[in-house]
Amino acid sequence: MPDQEDHSGTNAAPAYITTPIYYVNDKPHIGHAYTTTICDVWARAKRFEGRDVFFLTGTDEHGVKVEKSAKERGMEPQALADENAAEFQKVMGLFNLSNDDFIRTTDPRHEEQVRRFVKRLHDQGDIYLGEFEGWYDEGQEEYHTETKAKELDYKSPISQRPLVRATETNYYFRLSAYQERLEKFLAENPDFVRPEARRNEILGRLREGLLDVPVTRTNFSWGIPFPGDEEHVIYVWIDALMNYATALGMADPDSSERARYWPASYHVIGKEILWFHAVIWPALLMALDLPQPRCVYAHSFWISEGQKMSKSLGNFIDLEQLQGYMDTYGRDALRFFLASQGPLGATDSDFSRSQFHETYNTDLVNTLGNCASRTSAMIGKYCEGACPTDTGEDAGGAEEWAQFTAAQMDASLAAMDRFDLSGSIAAAMAIVRKVDAFINETAPFKLAKDPDNAVTVGNILYRCAEAVRIASCLLEAVMPARMNDLRVAWNLGEPSGNIREECTWGRLNPGTEIEKVALFPRVEFTESE
């Protein structure tokens, strides 16, 4: 595994972040939107640090479920894949996502490289023809042994649908041969699987022993033919996992300009597909002699109003509902909620209308929005709209503010490094809350009634404006549109590409024209759309 990444400046190594590729057998929903949005926040944050970032998402388009759904609708599988892939691509614009590529497993560039990877594995003996008898989870397209199936009460752990008894002759990947190497790798790289609860799950399952896994199927035809034996179709999960490598041209890295991004900094996934990413994928990479990703981050699920999301319960949050939130509160408000309240830890998070509204009011309207508005309004009223000068005098001096904002910047950037988005946001918001308290303590609106206090008022308002500016830089990856509105209103210029330098205290020049901003309008709470 490569050394830890250097995050110290603009000369740091390239960064690569991926979402899972989303299965086109269904329409996009909050889970897809969430994973892609949090990856976007991280990618933007790294670009603000001056990193060379590659952000990948896409769609998984092969397999029996797509073939079956297409047949039911009287259409070709490719037509169904095209239709639903377009729906997923709409999400990119809807959520203002900055992905560098959108890969589809039906892309010729992907299919050609998958065949090359599989042929290499077959030629070197890591893939062989064999027979399997066991229990099959049709929804997850995953096999289970008799022991595991009994433990699961012969039901899918994800959908709760009955497992199906199956016997098939397939090509298999010798996963069992990598048991010791995987155990050693995970022991030496404790942060490879995060959060820790997910790592413990993997370690527990590894202790049960690894079985070889199928890399082909013969009960459908919609997929990539196995090299040299086209009666077999490459298993959708093997095909899908390889997208992370094929998007960068890793079947022939010497001729790919994108190969510099390998390996991934983060594979961000939902916890239900952790086994494939934390065990099968690393074993495949070992067999292919490719470096391992630095971290597989498996987040938990969103629930709705305290219950697991279900279409039958009517609490499933789809794109239409998310669009409703954006229409009412704004796109950046939704991005903020997803990033700050989302299920990045080991437990699921509740997406409720009341909590969304409370977060919007508390953090965005009453704290960040109000603070920026109060500060700019007072500069307009008492300083003729021009940023005042800080003479360095008076209580709560510039040095104290510089130390505090530098510490919060360090905390915010360090949290973002480890994919702690809520922690990164909290460190930035702590700056804003200190400004609010500072305004209440010093009461510049009262001091300004006496002209002799003009210097003191100027000192206070400079510190408020400068602290808000620094906080807005740290929040720009989360809320790019609203923080850009602040940049424009306060004439702050474009992002420099060096966030540490940009967050240095004192970069706000006295005399800069500062207009009043209203970033987050108040919204009346309603129980439903």
Secondary structure, DSSP 8 states (H G I E B T S, - for coil): -------SSTTS--EEEE---EETTS--BHHHHHHHHHHHHHHHHHHHTT--EEEEEEEE--SHHHHHHHHHTTS-HHHHHHHHHHHHHHHHHHTT---SEEEETTSHHHHHHHHHHHHHHHHTTSEEEEEEEEEEETTTTEEE-HHHHHHTTTB-TTT--B-EEEEEEEEEE-GGGGHHHHHHHHHH-TTSEESHHHHHHHHHHHTT----EE-EESS--SS-EETTEEEEEE-HHHHHHTHHHHTTTTTSGGG-GGGGG-S-SEEEEEGGGHHIIIIIHHHHHHHHT----S-EEEE--EEETTEE--TTTT---BHHHHHHHHHHH-HHHHHHHHHHHS--SSS-EEE-HHHHHHHIIIIIIIIIIHHHHHHHHHHHHHSTTB-----S-SSS-HHHHHHHHHHHHHHHHHHHHTT-HHHHHHHHHHHHHHHHHHHHHH-HHHHTTSGGGHHHHHHHHHHHHHHHHHHHHHHTTTSHHHHHHHHHHTT--S--S-HHHHTSTT-S-TT-B------S------S--
